[in-house]
Amino acid sequence: MSFGLLSLLPPLLAILLALATRNVIPALFCGVWLGATMLAGYNPAAGLYNSFSDFIVPSIGDEWNATVLIYCGLFGVLISVLQRTGGAHAIARAISRKVASARGAQGSTLGLGMLIFFEDYFNALTVGSVMRPITDRMKVSREKLAYIVDSTSAPMCLLGPVSTWVVFVMGLIGTQLGEMEVSGSEYLIYLSSIPLNFYAWLALGMIFYIVVTQWDFGPMARAERRARETGKLMEDTAKPPSETDAMELKAPEDTARKRNMLVPIGVLLAMIPPLFLWTGNFPENDLVTAVGNADGGQSILIATLVAVMTGLAMGMSQRLFDFREAMDIVVEGIKSMTLVYIILALAWSIGSVTSELGTADYLVSLTEASIPPSLVPVLLFLIGAVVAFTTGTSYGTFAIMIPIAMPVAAAMDLPMALAIASVLSGGIFGDHCSPISDTTILSSAGSSCDHIDHVRTQLPYAVTAGVAGLVAFFVAGVTGTTWIGAISGVAVMLTIALVMKALWQPRQVDSAPQTR
């Protein structure tokens, strides 16, 4: 059954309700229920039953989704362990000795985010939780912290040479090469798309510009002014999506040792490369093939588990807590991610609903009319952005659009890397703008920022980089020259940012001091 234009209703309802109510959980559930009702012949009772039987429960039971949920729980435990043993506080103090301004705190957040390029969930949760005490002390709003974390994590996962995202996209490229009966290395094709991923580069450039100049605009300007002038790091009505008590476990000052964080994190980082190779069947497969076949989710999960065990062992050996207290820390860490579990499950469910309704197919069909080859990158970018925005998933967008983009590029004699980069950029752009995106949700959780406030304040910056990326793909498509497209994108981004800064005058905020 084809729903055509009506297939847009569930994701649009979820997005509008999330923005209107400032609560993403009922908004997502209503979107799932509406879609399930449509699929059940518009019977709301049957739709309610099917919401669970056909979408929510299967989404939780999906192997990849279950891996993510377990990984999130383990990472919640790791955060609790690092904070309970004092490692996170020691690192924060070490950084804070060199950070004397809000600009320095934001720059340190950007730098840490760029270093953790191998996994977006890990990036969002680690950078947000580690840098939060420092940005709080420097009166940087939680909205600004969440923006830097979110706009760093996904772009870096696609600009780095190895990450869980790279593994996923390589799998899509390799499958499509086989179906097209075209020879070539999916890894090399992916690497060639990195310089052309204009939105990812521009999103990072936008952060750098904002951090260096401190010229905020839009709702972020008011949020920053509120934090600096009143000490309110969040709005009074803010509801951060994490268990604050569990995320802020503190250790006595005399036990706060940097090694209590550096050793577990070092173990985690050291284990990821061999686990990637092991799950990729190395040395039977060569290095590139092994990386392409690796199970990134399982590799990160196992590495996180070992890091948790290392941190707990160090804490018990230093007599910071006994075995029973260690198990309490494990339970509290898992509980701290409960709200994230619910939001992720509903976000996946609405993605399944839109797939059943044919939302993406309908969006693609709207653009099937003949267009000039030079406009194909622009079109792929726009469709990818709309699909990611309405479904809340970059992974889903890549899975839908890459099998479309590669044959189109081959048929129209376009560079394969440019078509792939257009899809990747569009997916990240839509993901950054969508309140139902899992990475956006986790960035809010890691930064302990109200989710809707994060989306609302990040949106003008994402749109600025998105418009610049659109221009970059247009110029690159018309001229066939990458560097001209890149320069055009940078020029447009800076122009928009300067105009918005000149036009935006934040309203006066309540001057009553209150630090949260």
Protein Blocks (a to p, Z undefined) as FASTA:
>chain_A
ZZkjmlmmmmmmmmmmmmmnopaklmmmmmmmmmmmmmnoopaklmmmmmmmmmmmmmmm
pmklmmmmmmmmmmmmmmmmmmmnommmmmmmmmmmmpcbfklmmmmmmmmmmmmmmbfk
lmmmmmmmmmmmmmmmnopafklmmmmmmmmmmmmmmmpmbdfklmmmmmmmmmmmmmno
pacdfklmmmmmmmmmmmlmmmmmmmmmmmmnopaghjklmmmmmmmmnopabdfkbccf
bdfklmmcccdfklmcfklmmmmmmmmmmmmmmmmmmmnopakbcfklmmmmpcfklmmm
mmmmmmmmmmmmmmmmnopacfklmmmmmmmmmmmmmmmmmmmmmmmmmmmmmmmnommm
mmmmmmmpccdfklmmmmmmmmmmmmmmmnopaklmmmmmmmmmmmmmmmnopafklmmm
mmmmmmmmmmmmpmkbfklmmmmmmnopafklmmmmmmmmmmmmmmmmmmmmmmmmmnop
aklmmmmmmmmmmmmmmmmmmmpccddddfbdcdZZ
